[in-house]
């Protein structure tokens, strides 16, 4: 599982997620075919395991 916010941001963008707004250090992503929004604190090297699991679940990614 990726824990670095920069790596997660890159993977989200590769999968079609678009940054819809930025407020401070939080980037909000939206996917055109999904009602989900994902909030990613950026830049932060290591995200907590609970936040990473939540992002993976919202993005519908399998655990690596």
PDB file with SEQRES, HELIX, SHEET and CRYST1 records, atoms N, CA, C and O in Angstrom:
SEQRES   1 A   64  UNK UNK UNK UNK UNK UNK UNK UNK UNK UNK UNK UNK UNK          
SEQRES   2 A   64  UNK UNK UNK UNK UNK UNK UNK UNK UNK UNK UNK UNK UNK          
SEQRES   3 A   64  UNK UNK UNK UNK UNK UNK UNK UNK UNK UNK UNK UNK UNK          
SEQRES   4 A   64  UNK UNK UNK UNK UNK UNK UNK UNK UNK UNK UNK UNK UNK          
SEQRES   5 A   64  UNK UNK UNK UNK UNK UNK UNK UNK UNK UNK UNK UNK              
HELIX    1 AA1 UNK A    5  UNK A   14  1                                  10    
HELIX    2 AA2 UNK A   49  UNK A   59  1                                  11    
SHEET    1 AA1 3 UNK A  17  UNK A  23  0                                        
SHEET    2 AA1 3 UNK A  26  UNK A  31 -1                                        
SHEET    3 AA1 3 UNK A  37  UNK A  41 -1                                        
CRYST1    1.000    1.000    1.000  90.00  90.00  90.00 P 1           1          
ATOM      1  N   UNK A   1       0.832  -1.178   0.000  1.00  0.00           N  
ATOM      2  CA  UNK A   1       0.000   0.000   0.000  1.00  0.00           C  
ATOM      3  C   UNK A   1       0.878   1.243   0.000  1.00  0.00           C  
ATOM      4  O   UNK A   1       1.870   1.322   0.725  1.00  0.00           O  
ATOM      5  N   UNK A   2       0.503   2.191  -0.809  1.00  0.00           N  
ATOM      6  CA  UNK A   2       1.233   3.452  -0.839  1.00  0.00           C  
ATOM      7  C   UNK A   2       0.887   4.262   0.406  1.00  0.00           C  
ATOM      8  O   UNK A   2      -0.277   4.303   0.804  1.00  0.00           O  
ATOM      9  N   UNK A   3       1.869   4.903   1.026  1.00  0.00           N  
ATOM     10  CA  UNK A   3       1.596   5.756   2.179  1.00  0.00           C  
ATOM     11  C   UNK A   3       2.049   7.190   1.946  1.00  0.00           C  
ATOM     12  O   UNK A   3       1.691   8.082   2.715  1.00  0.00           O  
ATOM     13  N   UNK A   4       2.825   7.423   0.904  1.00  0.00           N  
ATOM     14  CA  UNK A   4       3.309   8.758   0.584  1.00  0.00           C  
ATOM     15  C   UNK A   4       2.218   9.512  -0.178  1.00  0.00           C  
ATOM     16  O   UNK A   4       1.687   9.004  -1.165  1.00  0.00           O  
ATOM     17  N   UNK A   5       1.885  10.720   0.276  1.00  0.00           N  
ATOM     18  CA  UNK A   5       0.784  11.461  -0.346  1.00  0.00           C  
ATOM     19  C   UNK A   5       1.068  11.795  -1.808  1.00  0.00           C  
ATOM     20  O   UNK A   5       0.143  11.846  -2.620  1.00  0.00           O  
ATOM     21  N   UNK A   6       2.320  12.019  -2.149  1.00  0.00           N  
ATOM     22  CA  UNK A   6       2.657  12.337  -3.535  1.00  0.00           C  
ATOM     23  C   UNK A   6       2.410  11.134  -4.445  1.00  0.00           C  
ATOM     24  O   UNK A   6       1.906  11.293  -5.557  1.00  0.00           O  
ATOM     25  N   UNK A   7       2.758   9.939  -3.985  1.00  0.00           N  
ATOM     26  CA  UNK A   7       2.518   8.721  -4.768  1.00  0.00           C  
ATOM     27  C   UNK A   7       1.020   8.462  -4.926  1.00  0.00           C  
ATOM     28  O   UNK A   7       0.564   8.072  -6.001  1.00  0.00           O  
ATOM     29  N   UNK A   8       0.259   8.680  -3.858  1.00  0.00           N  
ATOM     30  CA  UNK A   8      -1.193   8.488  -3.924  1.00  0.00           C  
ATOM     31  C   UNK A   8      -1.814   9.501  -4.875  1.00  0.00           C  
ATOM     32  O   UNK A   8      -2.703   9.155  -5.653  1.00  0.00           O  
ATOM     33  N   UNK A   9      -1.354  10.755  -4.820  1.00  0.00           N  
ATOM     34  CA  UNK A   9      -1.872  11.792  -5.723  1.00  0.00           C  
ATOM     35  C   UNK A   9      -1.634  11.410  -7.179  1.00  0.00           C  
ATOM     36  O   UNK A   9      -2.526  11.545  -8.017  1.00  0.00           O  
ATOM     37  N   UNK A  10      -0.423  10.932  -7.477  1.00  0.00           N  
ATOM     38  CA  UNK A  10      -0.110  10.523  -8.851  1.00  0.00           C  
ATOM     39  C   UNK A  10      -1.009   9.380  -9.311  1.00  0.00           C  
ATOM     40  O   UNK A  10      -1.491   9.382 -10.444  1.00  0.00           O  
ATOM     41  N   UNK A  11      -1.232   8.405  -8.430  1.00  0.00           N  
ATOM     42  CA  UNK A  11      -2.075   7.262  -8.807  1.00  0.00           C  
ATOM     43  C   UNK A  11      -3.523   7.701  -9.008  1.00  0.00           C  
ATOM     44  O   UNK A  11      -4.186   7.235  -9.934  1.00  0.00           O  
ATOM     45  N   UNK A  12      -4.017   8.585  -8.154  1.00  0.00           N  
ATOM     46  CA  UNK A  12      -5.380   9.092  -8.327  1.00  0.00           C  
ATOM     47  C   UNK A  12      -5.528   9.773  -9.685  1.00  0.00           C  
ATOM     48  O   UNK A  12      -6.489   9.521 -10.411  1.00  0.00           O  
ATOM     49  N   UNK A  13      -4.570  10.639 -10.026  1.00  0.00           N  
ATOM     50  CA  UNK A  13      -4.636  11.356 -11.302  1.00  0.00           C  
ATOM     51  C   UNK A  13      -4.531  10.398 -12.485  1.00  0.00           C  
ATOM     52  O   UNK A  13      -5.201  10.598 -13.498  1.00  0.00           O  
ATOM     53  N   UNK A  14      -3.702   9.362 -12.373  1.00  0.00           N  
ATOM     54  CA  UNK A  14      -3.602   8.353 -13.447  1.00  0.00           C  
ATOM     55  C   UNK A  14      -4.920   7.625 -13.650  1.00  0.00           C  
ATOM     56  O   UNK A  14      -5.272   7.255 -14.770  1.00  0.00           O  
ATOM     57  N   UNK A  15      -5.654   7.421 -12.546  1.00  0.00           N  
ATOM     58  CA  UNK A  15      -6.926   6.700 -12.609  1.00  0.00           C  
ATOM     59  C   UNK A  15      -8.107   7.592 -12.981  1.00  0.00           C  
ATOM     60  O   UNK A  15      -9.249   7.131 -12.975  1.00  0.00           O  
ATOM     61  N   UNK A  16      -7.855   8.853 -13.302  1.00  0.00           N  
ATOM     62  CA  UNK A  16      -8.922   9.727 -13.772  1.00  0.00           C  
ATOM     63  C   UNK A  16      -9.512  10.656 -12.729  1.00  0.00           C  
ATOM     64  O   UNK A  16     -10.467  11.374 -13.026  1.00  0.00           O  
ATOM     65  N   UNK A  17      -8.972  10.666 -11.509  1.00  0.00           N  
ATOM     66  CA  UNK A  17      -9.457  11.572 -10.471  1.00  0.00           C  
ATOM     67  C   UNK A  17      -8.926  12.970 -10.769  1.00  0.00           C  
ATOM     68  O   UNK A  17      -7.780  13.130 -11.190  1.00  0.00           O  
ATOM     69  N   UNK A  18      -9.763  13.979 -10.548  1.00  0.00           N  
ATOM     70  CA  UNK A  18      -9.425  15.359 -10.877  1.00  0.00           C  
ATOM     71  C   UNK A  18      -9.458  16.198  -9.602  1.00  0.00           C  
ATOM     72  O   UNK A  18     -10.366  16.056  -8.782  1.00  0.00           O  
ATOM     73  N   UNK A  19      -8.465  17.073  -9.439  1.00  0.00           N  
ATOM     74  CA  UNK A  19      -8.464  17.994  -8.298  1.00  0.00           C  
ATOM     75  C   UNK A  19      -9.527  19.051  -8.563  1.00  0.00           C  
ATOM     76  O   UNK A  19      -9.438  19.797  -9.539  1.00  0.00           O  
ATOM     77  N   UNK A  20     -10.536  19.115  -7.692  1.00  0.00           N  
ATOM     78  CA  UNK A  20     -11.601  20.103  -7.872  1.00  0.00           C  
ATOM     79  C   UNK A  20     -11.376  21.344  -7.024  1.00  0.00           C  
ATOM     80  O   UNK A  20     -11.863  22.423  -7.360  1.00  0.00           O  
ATOM     81  N   UNK A  21     -10.641  21.198  -5.927  1.00  0.00           N  
ATOM     82  CA  UNK A  21     -10.297  22.379  -5.132  1.00  0.00           C  
ATOM     83  C   UNK A  21      -9.156  22.039  -4.178  1.00  0.00           C  
ATOM     84  O   UNK A  21      -8.896  20.879  -3.859  1.00  0.00           O  
ATOM     85  N   UNK A  22      -8.495  23.096  -3.740  1.00  0.00           N  
ATOM     86  CA  UNK A  22      -7.414  22.969  -2.769  1.00  0.00           C  
ATOM     87  C   UNK A  22      -7.671  23.999  -1.684  1.00  0.00           C  
ATOM     88  O   UNK A  22      -7.886  25.176  -1.970  1.00  0.00           O  
ATOM     89  N   UNK A  23      -7.648  23.550  -0.442  1.00  0.00           N  
ATOM     90  CA  UNK A  23      -7.816  24.470   0.685  1.00  0.00           C  
ATOM     91  C   UNK A  23      -6.672  24.193   1.648  1.00  0.00           C  
ATOM     92  O   UNK A  23      -6.651  23.166   2.326  1.00  0.00           O  
ATOM     93  N   UNK A  24      -5.734  25.105   1.700  1.00  0.00           N  
ATOM     94  CA  UNK A  24      -4.558  24.887   2.539  1.00  0.00           C  
ATOM     95  C   UNK A  24      -3.752  23.719   2.009  1.00  0.00           C  
ATOM     96  O   UNK A  24      -3.300  23.733   0.865  1.00  0.00           O  
ATOM     97  N   UNK A  25      -3.575  22.709   2.842  1.00  0.00           N  
ATOM     98  CA  UNK A  25      -2.778  21.552   2.420  1.00  0.00           C  
ATOM     99  C   UNK A  25      -3.654  20.369   2.026  1.00  0.00           C  
ATOM    100  O   UNK A  25      -3.147  19.258   1.866  1.00  0.00           O  
ATOM    101  N   UNK A  26      -4.951  20.585   1.866  1.00  0.00           N  
ATOM    102  CA  UNK A  26      -5.862  19.487   1.532  1.00  0.00           C  
ATOM    103  C   UNK A  26      -6.334  19.614   0.079  1.00  0.00           C  
ATOM    104  O   UNK A  26      -6.911  20.626  -0.316  1.00  0.00           O  
ATOM    105  N   UNK A  27      -6.077  18.574  -0.693  1.00  0.00           N  
ATOM    106  CA  UNK A  27      -6.518  18.519  -2.085  1.00  0.00           C  
ATOM    107  C   UNK A  27      -7.769  17.653  -2.140  1.00  0.00           C  
ATOM    108  O   UNK A  27      -7.795  16.554  -1.585  1.00  0.00           O  
ATOM    109  N   UNK A  28      -8.806  18.147  -2.808  1.00  0.00           N  
ATOM    110  CA  UNK A  28     -10.067  17.414  -2.919  1.00  0.00           C  
ATOM    111  C   UNK A  28     -10.187  16.900  -4.348  1.00  0.00           C  
ATOM    112  O   UNK A  28     -10.162  17.675  -5.305  1.00  0.00           O  
ATOM    113  N   UNK A  29     -10.318  15.580  -4.479  1.00  0.00           N  
ATOM    114  CA  UNK A  29     -10.396  14.916  -5.776  1.00  0.00           C  
ATOM    115  C   UNK A  29     -11.808  14.427  -6.028  1.00  0.00           C  
ATOM    116  O   UNK A  29     -12.506  14.007  -5.104  1.00  0.00           O  
ATOM    117  N   UNK A  30     -12.228  14.485  -7.292  1.00  0.00           N  
ATOM    118  CA  UNK A  30     -13.530  13.980  -7.721  1.00  0.00           C  
ATOM    119  C   UNK A  30     -13.306  13.186  -8.997  1.00  0.00           C  
ATOM    120  O   UNK A  30     -12.461  13.537  -9.820  1.00  0.00           O  
ATOM    121  N   UNK A  31     -14.075  12.107  -9.153  1.00  0.00           N  
ATOM    122  CA  UNK A  31     -13.993  11.293 -10.368  1.00  0.00           C  
ATOM    123  C   UNK A  31     -15.271  11.520 -11.165  1.00  0.00           C  
ATOM    124  O   UNK A  31     -16.357  11.556 -10.586  1.00  0.00           O  
ATOM    125  N   UNK A  32     -15.162  11.674 -12.485  1.00  0.00           N  
ATOM    126  CA  UNK A  32     -16.351  11.940 -13.307  1.00  0.00           C  
ATOM    127  C   UNK A  32     -17.429  10.866 -13.208  1.00  0.00           C  
ATOM    128  O   UNK A  32     -18.609  11.173 -13.376  1.00  0.00           O  
ATOM    129  N   UNK A  33     -17.053   9.606 -12.940  1.00  0.00           N  
ATOM    130  CA  UNK A  33     -18.041   8.524 -12.892  1.00  0.00           C  
ATOM    131  C   UNK A  33     -18.321   8.029 -11.481  1.00  0.00           C  
ATOM    132  O   UNK A  33     -18.887   6.949 -11.313  1.00  0.00           O  
ATOM    133  N   UNK A  34     -17.941   8.789 -10.470  1.00  0.00           N  
ATOM    134  CA  UNK A  34     -18.137   8.335  -9.099  1.00  0.00           C  
ATOM    135  C   UNK A  34     -18.697   9.469  -8.245  1.00  0.00           C  
ATOM    136  O   UNK A  34     -18.281  10.617  -8.396  1.00  0.00           O  
ATOM    137  N   UNK A  35     -19.631   9.163  -7.355  1.00  0.00           N  
ATOM    138  CA  UNK A  35     -20.144  10.204  -6.465  1.00  0.00           C  
ATOM    139  C   UNK A  35     -19.177  10.517  -5.320  1.00  0.00           C  
ATOM    140  O   UNK A  35     -19.391  11.473  -4.575  1.00  0.00           O  
ATOM    141  N   UNK A  36     -18.123   9.723  -5.178  1.00  0.00           N  
ATOM    142  CA  UNK A  36     -17.164   9.889  -4.086  1.00  0.00           C  
ATOM    143  C   UNK A  36     -16.302  11.135  -4.275  1.00  0.00           C  
ATOM    144  O   UNK A  36     -16.018  11.544  -5.401  1.00  0.00           O  
ATOM    145  N   UNK A  37     -15.895  11.725  -3.167  1.00  0.00           N  
ATOM    146  CA  UNK A  37     -14.827  12.722  -3.166  1.00  0.00           C  
ATOM    147  C   UNK A  37     -13.756  12.210  -2.218  1.00  0.00           C  
ATOM    148  O   UNK A  37     -14.056  11.600  -1.191  1.00  0.00           O  
ATOM    149  N   UNK A  38     -12.524  12.461  -2.570  1.00  0.00           N  
ATOM    150  CA  UNK A  38     -11.398  12.022  -1.754  1.00  0.00           C  
ATOM    151  C   UNK A  38     -10.618  13.259  -1.332  1.00  0.00           C  
ATOM    152  O   UNK A  38     -10.225  14.073  -2.167  1.00  0.00           O  
ATOM    153  N   UNK A  39     -10.401  13.389  -0.035  1.00  0.00           N  
ATOM    154  CA  UNK A  39      -9.611  14.494   0.498  1.00  0.00           C  
ATOM    155  C   UNK A  39      -8.236  13.944   0.852  1.00  0.00           C  
ATOM    156  O   UNK A  39      -8.105  13.017   1.652  1.00  0.00           O  
ATOM    157  N   UNK A  40      -7.215  14.534   0.241  1.00  0.00           N  
ATOM    158  CA  UNK A  40      -5.847  14.065   0.442  1.00  0.00           C  
ATOM    159  C   UNK A  40      -5.002  15.188   1.026  1.00  0.00           C  
ATOM    160  O   UNK A  40      -4.809  16.213   0.372  1.00  0.00           O  
ATOM    161  N   UNK A  41      -4.489  15.017   2.254  1.00  0.00           N  
ATOM    162  CA  UNK A  41      -3.556  16.014   2.780  1.00  0.00           C  
ATOM    163  C   UNK A  41      -2.258  15.936   1.991  1.00  0.00           C  
ATOM    164  O   UNK A  41      -1.673  14.862   1.847  1.00  0.00           O  
ATOM    165  N   UNK A  42      -1.812  17.073   1.482  1.00  0.00           N  
ATOM    166  CA  UNK A  42      -0.620  17.062   0.641  1.00  0.00           C  
ATOM    167  C   UNK A  42       0.144  18.352   0.861  1.00  0.00           C  
ATOM    168  O   UNK A  42      -0.525  19.380   0.964  1.00  0.00           O  
ATOM    169  N   UNK A  43       1.423  18.422   0.943  1.00  0.00           N  
ATOM    170  CA  UNK A  43       2.343  17.295   0.920  1.00  0.00           C  
ATOM    171  C   UNK A  43       2.554  16.716   2.309  1.00  0.00           C  
ATOM    172  O   UNK A  43       2.733  17.451   3.281  1.00  0.00           O  
ATOM    173  N   UNK A  44       2.531  15.454   2.390  1.00  0.00           N  
ATOM    174  CA  UNK A  44       2.822  14.758   3.643  1.00  0.00           C  
ATOM    175  C   UNK A  44       3.450  13.426   3.274  1.00  0.00           C  
ATOM    176  O   UNK A  44       2.889  12.659   2.492  1.00  0.00           O  
ATOM    177  N   UNK A  45       4.603  13.161   3.837  1.00  0.00           N  
ATOM    178  CA  UNK A  45       5.316  11.945   3.447  1.00  0.00           C  
ATOM    179  C   UNK A  45       4.543  10.688   3.792  1.00  0.00           C  
ATOM    180  O   UNK A  45       4.200   9.910   2.901  1.00  0.00           O  
ATOM    181  N   UNK A  46       4.266  10.477   5.064  1.00  0.00           N  
ATOM    182  CA  UNK A  46       3.611   9.236   5.465  1.00  0.00           C  
ATOM    183  C   UNK A  46       2.242   9.510   6.060  1.00  0.00           C  
ATOM    184  O   UNK A  46       2.118  10.167   7.094  1.00  0.00           O  
ATOM    185  N   UNK A  47       1.216   8.998   5.395  1.00  0.00           N  
ATOM    186  CA  UNK A  47      -0.146   9.110   5.898  1.00  0.00           C  
ATOM    187  C   UNK A  47      -0.406   7.946   6.844  1.00  0.00           C  
ATOM    188  O   UNK A  47       0.218   6.892   6.724  1.00  0.00           O  
ATOM    189  N   UNK A  48      -1.313   8.133   7.770  1.00  0.00           N  
ATOM    190  CA  UNK A  48      -1.649   7.074   8.713  1.00  0.00           C  
ATOM    191  C   UNK A  48      -2.329   5.906   8.017  1.00  0.00           C  
ATOM    192  O   UNK A  48      -2.927   6.078   6.955  1.00  0.00           O  
ATOM    193  N   UNK A  49      -2.242   4.725   8.605  1.00  0.00           N  
ATOM    194  CA  UNK A  49      -2.811   3.534   7.964  1.00  0.00           C  
ATOM    195  C   UNK A  49      -4.329   3.604   7.797  1.00  0.00           C  
ATOM    196  O   UNK A  49      -4.860   3.091   6.813  1.00  0.00           O  
ATOM    197  N   UNK A  50      -5.030   4.225   8.733  1.00  0.00           N  
ATOM    198  CA  UNK A  50      -6.485   4.340   8.618  1.00  0.00           C  
ATOM    199  C   UNK A  50      -6.889   5.235   7.462  1.00  0.00           C  
ATOM    200  O   UNK A  50      -7.827   4.923   6.729  1.00  0.00           O  
ATOM    201  N   UNK A  51      -6.181   6.352   7.292  1.00  0.00           N  
ATOM    202  CA  UNK A  51      -6.473   7.270   6.190  1.00  0.00           C  
ATOM    203  C   UNK A  51      -6.161   6.612   4.850  1.00  0.00           C  
ATOM    204  O   UNK A  51      -6.918   6.757   3.890  1.00  0.00           O  
ATOM    205  N   UNK A  52      -5.053   5.895   4.788  1.00  0.00           N  
ATOM    206  CA  UNK A  52      -4.679   5.206   3.541  1.00  0.00           C  
ATOM    207  C   UNK A  52      -5.738   4.168   3.176  1.00  0.00           C  
ATOM    208  O   UNK A  52      -6.131   4.067   2.014  1.00  0.00           O  
ATOM    209  N   UNK A  53      -6.203   3.391   4.165  1.00  0.00           N  
ATOM    210  CA  UNK A  53      -7.256   2.396   3.895  1.00  0.00           C  
ATOM    211  C   UNK A  53      -8.524   3.074   3.402  1.00  0.00           C  
ATOM    212  O   UNK A  53      -9.172   2.571   2.484  1.00  0.00           O  
ATOM    213  N   UNK A  54      -8.893   4.207   3.993  1.00  0.00           N  
ATOM    214  CA  UNK A  54     -10.100   4.922   3.576  1.00  0.00           C  
ATOM    215  C   UNK A  54      -9.969   5.426   2.141  1.00  0.00           C  
ATOM    216  O   UNK A  54     -10.921   5.338   1.366  1.00  0.00           O  
ATOM    217  N   UNK A  55      -8.805   5.950   1.782  1.00  0.00           N  
ATOM    218  CA  UNK A  55      -8.579   6.432   0.413  1.00  0.00           C  
ATOM    219  C   UNK A  55      -8.650   5.269  -0.567  1.00  0.00           C  
ATOM    220  O   UNK A  55      -9.269   5.393  -1.624  1.00  0.00           O  
ATOM    221  N   UNK A  56      -8.030   4.144  -0.236  1.00  0.00           N  
ATOM    222  CA  UNK A  56      -8.080   2.965  -1.106  1.00  0.00           C  
ATOM    223  C   UNK A  56      -9.525   2.500  -1.293  1.00  0.00           C  
ATOM    224  O   UNK A  56      -9.924   2.129  -2.397  1.00  0.00           O  
ATOM    225  N   UNK A  57     -10.294   2.521  -0.227  1.00  0.00           N  
ATOM    226  CA  UNK A  57     -11.688   2.083  -0.302  1.00  0.00           C  
ATOM    227  C   UNK A  57     -12.510   3.035  -1.171  1.00  0.00           C  
ATOM    228  O   UNK A  57     -13.301   2.588  -2.001  1.00  0.00           O  
ATOM    229  N   UNK A  58     -12.327   4.350  -0.985  1.00  0.00           N  
ATOM    230  CA  UNK A  58     -13.070   5.330  -1.770  1.00  0.00           C  
ATOM    231  C   UNK A  58     -12.684   5.275  -3.243  1.00  0.00           C  
ATOM    232  O   UNK A  58     -13.534   5.450  -4.117  1.00  0.00           O  
ATOM    233  N   UNK A  59     -11.409   5.034  -3.521  1.00  0.00           N  
ATOM    234  CA  UNK A  59     -10.935   4.976  -4.907  1.00  0.00           C  
ATOM    235  C   UNK A  59     -11.202   3.613  -5.539  1.00  0.00           C  
ATOM    236  O   UNK A  59     -10.968   3.421  -6.732  1.00  0.00           O  
ATOM    237  N   UNK A  60     -11.694   2.662  -4.733  1.00  0.00           N  
ATOM    238  CA  UNK A  60     -11.969   1.291  -5.178  1.00  0.00           C  
ATOM    239  C   UNK A  60     -10.709   0.600  -5.695  1.00  0.00           C  
ATOM    240  O   UNK A  60     -10.725  -0.062  -6.732  1.00  0.00           O  
ATOM    241  N   UNK A  61      -9.627   0.767  -4.955  1.00  0.00           N  
ATOM    242  CA  UNK A  61      -8.366   0.102  -5.263  1.00  0.00           C  
ATOM    243  C   UNK A  61      -8.243  -1.143  -4.410  1.00  0.00           C  
ATOM    244  O   UNK A  61      -8.724  -1.180  -3.277  1.00  0.00           O  
ATOM    245  N   UNK A  62      -7.597  -2.163  -4.955  1.00  0.00           N  
ATOM    246  CA  UNK A  62      -7.251  -3.339  -4.164  1.00  0.00           C  
ATOM    247  C   UNK A  62      -6.018  -3.002  -3.342  1.00  0.00           C  
ATOM    248  O   UNK A  62      -5.193  -2.183  -3.747  1.00  0.00           O  
ATOM    249  N   UNK A  63      -5.902  -3.635  -2.195  1.00  0.00           N  
ATOM    250  CA  UNK A  63      -4.697  -3.429  -1.393  1.00  0.00           C  
ATOM    251  C   UNK A  63      -3.508  -4.042  -2.109  1.00  0.00           C  
ATOM    252  O   UNK A  63      -3.552  -5.193  -2.545  1.00  0.00           O  
ATOM    253  N   UNK A  64      -2.453  -3.265  -2.223  1.00  0.00           N  
ATOM    254  CA  UNK A  64      -1.236  -3.744  -2.907  1.00  0.00           C  
ATOM    255  C   UNK A  64      -0.420  -4.599  -1.989  1.00  0.00           C  
ATOM    256  O   UNK A  64       0.637  -5.093  -2.381  1.00  0.00           O  
TER     257      UNK A  64                                                      
END                                                                             
